[in-house]
Amino acid sequence: MKQALLGGLLLVLATDASAHRLDEYLQATRIAVATNRIDLSFDLTPGVAVADQLLDAIDQNRDGQISMKESTKYAQRFLKDIQLGLDQKHLELNLAEVSFPSLSEVRGGLGVIQIKAAALVGPLVVGSHVLTLTNTHQPTISVYQVNALRPKDATIAISKQTRDEPQQHYRLDFTVSRSSP
């Protein structure tokens, strides 16, 4: 009986630990490196306790709806808080796409704001490279996650990913090799 009770308690605690926290703004970033561009995909999930604060900043005309103009403006503001660099040179991020969930989904803690952006880097030279990313968007209410995707191009190999504890500062070491004949 004690073992069953203990097992049930552990299951409940494990489930709570893996769930999205209600009082934070989860910002998950995925990075895809190619020889001519860096693609970034952001999934932004406001918890219930911070959703209204965030929506007040986005719904500028206070009509209770997020228009395409408002979602684009928010995405552009978000990207200004992202610093991306390659080999110690600043990269300009260009907004590619934005998708905004319904207000009820956001207020319920289930809505995911999706932003896609890209930085053109030209053809990368053969050798080692360092990509850096710093996210300073809404730091008082946010938690961050950053990960590189496996490159589609076989000439690119990821060597190392380094993050600070809150994952606001990220470094990706990778190499570009010669393409096989």
Secondary structure, DSSP 8 states (H G I E B T S, - for coil): -HHHHHHHHHHHHHHHHHS--TTSEEEEEEEEE-SSEEEEEEEEEE-HHHHHHHHHHH-TT-SSS--HHHHHHHHHHHHHTEEEEETTEEE--EEEEEE---HHHHHTT---EEEEEEEE--S--SEEEEEEEEE-SSTTTEEEEEEE---SSTTEEEEEEEE-TTSSEEEEEEEE-----
